[in-house]
Amino acid sequence: MTISDRQITPDSVLTDRPHGLIIDGKTVPAASGKTFATLNPATGREIAQLAEGSSEDVDRAVAAARRAFEGPWSKWTPTQRQALLIRVAGLLADRFDEFAMIETLDMGAPLSRTKMLKEPIRQMIMFFAAQALNVKGETLQNSLPLNIQSMTIKAPVGVVAGIIPWNGPLISQWWVLGGVLATGCTAVMKPAEDASLSVLRMVDLLHEAGMPEGVVNVVTGYGAVTGEALARHPGVDRIAFTGSTVTGRRIIEASTVGMKKLQLELGGKSPDIVFADADMDKAVPGAAMGVFTNSGQVCYAGTRLFVQRSIQEEFVERLKQFTASVKVGNGLDPDVQLGPLISQKQLDRVMGYVESAPGEGARLAVGGERLGGDLAEGYFVKPTVFADVTNSMRIAQEEIFGPVISVIPFDEAEDALRMANDIDYGLGGAVWTRDVSTMYRMINGIRTGTLWVNCYGAVDPAVGFGGIKNSGYGVKGGAEHLDLYTYRKAVYINIG
């Protein structure tokens, strides 16, 4: 029986390895000996104990990453780094059911969804494998004496801190790991305390594929302690962070130690605009799942759903029917489409918005309840739609990070455009229309990092995405992605 043929069960994926820190290629306890529990959000029960890292552990991990950066890893050629990534892609494909199970148990996404990440993650890894051979400088003409030749080199920057969120660590980690391994940098990864297991298991697989010890290290723990120490560490050269805008501001402040360059993907409150001429058979499920996917725990979710007034009543009715048909439950059930929220804290946050919205004048169309019965111990909430929302309401202006849609009516295209931009965020957005003129008017007018037309949420690593305003800066994907992991070195050569 091959590894890919063995039976994958919840027990097997949680007992196959210890869950300590990974420093210099070894699994070790926290310096303090402290641990903390990570819970299955579908049941509210403990599934593992994780090492509770501290600033001392961050010091150890950064030192290991620096030694690896200056050691044998620095001699690896681009072709060797590419070959490593290709080996990783093959191993991960063989083991993917295991990783999908870990992700479902740790952060709640349905197994049907986590298994679907196999091909997108393979594409990401192969994209970065190609980029390993695409890090290049230029030979430049200059205005100096003829015997001075000049060129530029793109060199790996050093130690990168990768601070990733809980809403999809299985794929999120590769936005950091890909850049690190393609360019020859090293990393200290800090996964979210609510969902760390897939990152720990991935680094095991990287070592199995032949990655040298110390190239990627993992320090688990709480953001206010471990994340803060990592962001402030003078031995860290760059920071890649995905998370809330509030935490992003703290990362920016901390990064002033050492003047670190940042790549930030922060919060969002994206507009999704449906015009009267849209194909409703596509727009209704597309707009709904543009929010409900991952139980609304997606930064670029289209939670502000602008619907042209002439079709609002019909659209809301169709949206209600679709929403009521979505099955919510434990992600191990193959028929489940939406899992739980990540934690009791997040459930309380989402229900706080749901319960306050009617007081501002919003009309609850469907949902708005925590699920009980067999799901009472988990953090489940019914997908929710509010109608008659105005753009100034809290549920329209503040990121809820749950399966809650705010339907906001508009009359003319200019009204939709004005309200779409009347927000502090600029991460995603979409337009549903069959009119080419309207489409281009919205494309050119909406101030956001990524815009979809007659679809929602498609992301290609070769194209990438990013944000503006309070949604961050820097690009994930595309050739620009590697700018975080390299620096430009100008060289002048006196050839005599």
N, C-alpha and C positions, 0 to 999 in steps of 0.2 A: 504493500500500500504506500503510495507516495504521500508527501505532506499535503498536497492539494486535495487528495482523496479522503483524508482522515475526517472523521465526524467533528464538526465544529459545534460546540455547545456553550451556553453561558458559563458553566463551571470551568470548562477547559481553557477558555481564553483568559479567565481571571486567575487561574492557579498555575499557569505555565511559567510565570516569572515573578521574582520579587519586585516590589515597586519602590525602590530607593531612588536617590539621585543618580545621574549618570555623569561621572567626572573622569576624564582621562581614560575613557573606555571601560570603566568599571562601575558596577552598581554598588553604591555606598550609602550608608545612613546619613542623615543630617548630622552636622557637628554637635548639635544639642541633643540628639537622640529623639527629638519630638516627631510625632506623626499626627496626621489628621485624617478624618474619614471622607471618602468620596461616595456619593449616594447615586443610586439609580433613580432618576426623576420619575419613572413610571410607577415605582413602588414606594419611594421615600426611604428605602432600606440601604444600609451600607453594603458596598460591593468590594471595597479595598481600603487599606490604609496607605497613605502616601507620606513620604518624608517631608517634614515641614522645614524648608530651607530658610536660611538667615543670611545676613550680610557676610558672615564668615564663609558660608558655602558658596556665595557668589564670588568671593575672592578666590576660592579654590578653583572654581569653574573657569573664571576669566584667565587665571594663570595657566591652566591646562590648555585653553584655547590659544593663548599667546605662544606657548611652547610648541604646539602643533603647527601654528602658522609659520613660525621661524625654523621648524624642523624639516623632516623628510617631505611633508606635504608641500612645502614650497618648491620642491624639485619636480613635482608631478607636472607633466605636460598637459596642454589642453586635450590632446587625444586620450590620454589616460583618464582625465576627469570625465570626459565624454563616455568612455567605456564603463566607468564606474556607474554613471547614471543609467546607462542602458542595462547593466546588470541589475540594478535596483528595480528598474521597471519590470524586468522579467520575474524577479523574485516576488515582487509585490503582486503581480498578476496571479502567481501560483497561490499566494497566501491571502488573497483579498477577502475571501469570506470570513476569515478570522478577524481582519481589521474592521470589516463592516459590522460584525457582531460586537466588537469592543466599542465602536462608536455608538451603536444603538443602546447598549447597556449604560454607557457613561454619560451621554448627553440627550438620549431619548428619541432621536430621530428614527422613524420607522425603518426596519431592516430592508424593506422594499426600496427605500430611498437611498440608504447608505450603500447598498449593493450597486446602485446605479452610478455611484461615483467612480467606479472602476475605470471606465474609459476616459472621463474627464481628467482624472489624476494621471493616467498613463500619458495622455496628451500633454499635460503640464510637464511631466518629467522629460519626455522626448523633446519638447520645446527647449527646455533648459540644456539638454544634452547638445542640441544644435547650437545654442548660444555659447557653449564652451569653446567652440571654434570661431566665434564671431566677435570676440573681444579684441579690438584692434585700435591702433593709433593711425597717424598719418605722417607722410613725408612732406614737408612744407617748404615752399619758396620763402625767402626772406630778403630784407634790404640791407643785410650786413655784408662785409667783405666777402668776395667769392669763395674764399677758403673756409668759410663757416657754413656748415650744413646743419639743418634743423629738422627735428621730427618730434612727434608726441607718442607717448606710450600710455595705454590704459593698464594700470597696475592694481592688484587686489588691495583693498583698503586695510584689511586686518581682521579684528575681532568684531563681529556683528551681534548685537543683542536682538533676539527675535521674541517679541512679546505678543502672544496670539490669543484670540478670544475662545470662548466656550461654545459658540454657536455652530462650529464646524471645524474642529481642529484637524480632522483627518485630511481635509484638503487645504485648510488655511496654512498649515505648517510648510507646505510645499512652495508657497510664495516666498518663504525665507530660505528653506533648504535648497531649493533650485538655484537661487542666485549665489548662495554660498559655495555650493559644490561646482557650479559652472565657472566661477571666477578664481577659485583658490583661496577664498577667505575661510575663516573658521567662525564658529557660532557658539553662543550660550542661549539656549531656548528656555523661555519661561512660559509654560502653558498655563491656562486659567485654572484656578484651584478647583473649579466645578467639573472640569473635563480634561484630565492630563494623560489618560491611559494610552490613547493612540499615539501620542508623541513619544512616550517612553518605549512603546513597542516598535515604533518606526526606527528609532536610533539603534535598537538591537539589530534590525534588518540591515541598516546601513553598514554596521560592523561586519555582518555576515557577508555582505557584498564586497567587502574589502576596504572600506573606508578606514584610514588610520585612526588610532586612538587619539582622543582629544580634539578632533576636527569639529565634532558636534557634541556639545555637553547639554545636559538638562538639569535645571534646578526647579523643583516644584515648591509651591508655597503660596503665601498670600501676597496679593499685589501691593498692598501698603507697606510690606516689609521687603519681600524678595524682588518684586518688580521695581520698587523705588531704588533699592540698592543697585540693581543692574543698570537702571537708567542713569544713575549718578556716577557709576564706576569710572574712574579715570582711565582704566585699561580697555574700555569699550570704545571703538572707533565710530561706529554707526549704529542707529536704532531703527528697526522696522517694527511698527506697532499697529495693531488693529484692535479697535475697541470703542468705547464711548467717547464722546467729545469732552466730557468732564475729566476723564482719566487722561485723555490726550493732552489737555492743557497742563496737567501735572508732569507728563512725560516731557513736554516742551521745556518747562521750567527746570526739570532735572537735567536735561540734556545740555544746559549751558555749562556744566562741568565738562571741560574738554571741547566745547564748541562742536558737538556732534551733529552731523547731518541726519535728517529724519525722513522716513517714509511713513506717512500716517493715513490710514483709512479709518475715519471716525463715523459719527452718527449720520443719520439721514431721515428725511421726512419727504419722500419723493412724490412728485405729482404724476398721476396717471390720468390722461385726458381722453375722454371718449366723446367723439363727435357724432352727430345724428346720423351721418352716412356710414358709420362703422358697421362692420359685419358682426352683429350681436352674437351669433353662434360661436365666434372666436373671441370676441371682446369680453363676454361675461366670464367664461372659465379662465381666460388669460389674465384679466384684471383680478379675479378672485385669488388665483394661485400666485399672482404677483405679490400678494400679501400673506396668504395662508401657508405657503411653502415654508417648511421648517418651523411650523407653528408661529409664524410671524417674526421669528428671530433671525432676520436678515437685514443688514444695514441699509441696503438700497430698496427695501420693500416699498411698493407703491401705495402707501397707506392713505394718501390724499387722493381720492378718486373723484375727479371732476367729470360730471356727466351733463351733456347739453340738456337744457331744461325740457325741450320738446320730447325727449325720449326718457326722461328721468323715471317716470312712474313705471313704464314697462321694464326698464333696465333694472331697477331696484327689485321688482317682482321676480324677474329671472335670477337675479343675484341671490335673493332669499331662497329660491328653490335649489339652486346649485349649492349654496352654503349648507342647507339642511341635509344634503345628500352626502356630504363629506364625512367619512368615518374617522372618528378620533378614538385612540386607545393605545394600549401597550404596543410598542414598536415590534415586538416579537411576533405579533399576529400578522400573517402575510396580507390580510385584507385591509389593514389600517393604513390610512393616508396621512394623518397628522398624529404626532406624538405629544408628550407633555411639554410644558415649559421646563426650563432647566432646574428651577429651585423654588422653594417656598417663598423666598424673597422676591423672585421675579413674578410669581403668581400673585402675590399681594400687590405688587406694583401695577400689574395689568388690571386686576379687578378694581383697584383704586380709580383708575381712569374710567373703566366701564361704569362704575357706580356713580361717578360724579357727572358724567356726560349729560344725562337727562336734565339735571339742574341748570345746565347752560342752554337748554333748548333743543338738544339733539334727540331724535326719535329712534328708539331701539327697533330695528326691523327684524332681527333674528339673532339668536345666541345670547350672549351676555351672562352666562352662568358657569359656575364651576361644576364639573362632572362628579357625580357621586357613585353610589353602588359599588361595583367591583373596582372602580377607579378612584375611590375616595382617598386612598392613601398616596396617590400620585398627584402631580401638579398639572391637572388637566383643566382646560377651559374650552367651552364651545366656541368655534369660530363665530365672529360677531360682526354685524353690519349696523352702522348708524346712518340714518338718512336725515335730511334737513339740517345738515351741519353747515356752519359758516366757517370761513377760513381763519377767523380770529379765535375760535374756540381752542381750549387746551388740547383736546384730542386731535385737532388739526395742526397745531403748532409744535407740540412736544412729542418726542420719540417714545412710543409706548413699548415697542419691541415685543409684541404679541399679536395674535391673529385678530386684529381689530381694523375694520375698514371704515373710513369716514367719507360718505358720499356728499359731495358739495356741488350744487347745481350752478350752471353758468349759461349765459345767453349767447354771447358772441365770442369769437376767437380771441379778441383783445382782452375780454374779461378773464378767460381761462389763462392767457399768458401772464396777465398782471398778477393773478392770484398764485399761479405756479411759482413765480419768482419772489413772492412776498413771504419769504421764509429765510431762516438763518443757515439752512443747509443747501447743499448742491452736490448730491452723490449720484442719484439715478433719476429716471423718469421715463414716461412712455406716452405715445400718441396713437390713437386708434382712429383711422380715417381712410377713405378710399380716394380722397382728393389730393392730388400731387401738390397743388399750390398750398393747401392747408398744411400738409406734411412739412414742406420746406419752411413755411412761416414759423412753425413750432420748433423745428430743428434749429433754425437760426436764432430764435428768440428765447428759448428756455435756457437758463443759466445752470448747467449741471455738468457733471463729469462724464456721464454715460446716458445715452438716450436710445430707447427702443421704439420701433415703429411697427405696429400690428403684431407685437410679441412682447414678452417681458422676461428679463433675467438671463438671456443668453450671453455667455462670456467665453471668449476664445483667448487663451494665453498669448497668442501671437499678436493680438490686438490690444488686450488689456483694458484696464479701467482705473479711474481715480476720482477725486473729488475736488470741489472748490468751496469757498467760504468756510463754514464751521465743519465741513465734512472732510477736511484734511488737505494734504498735498503730497505730491509724488505719485508715481504710476506703478501699478501692479501689472506686469505683463508688457509685451512689446520690447523693442530694443532698448527703450529708455529705462526699463526696469533695472538693468545692470548698472545704471549710473550710481545707485546707492552703494554698490559693492566694489566699485572701482574709483580711482582718482586719476586725473590727467597729469602726466609728468612731461614737461617740456625738456627736450634735450638739444644742446648745441655742440657740434663736433667740429673742432679745428682740424681739417685734414691736411694742413701744412702747405 
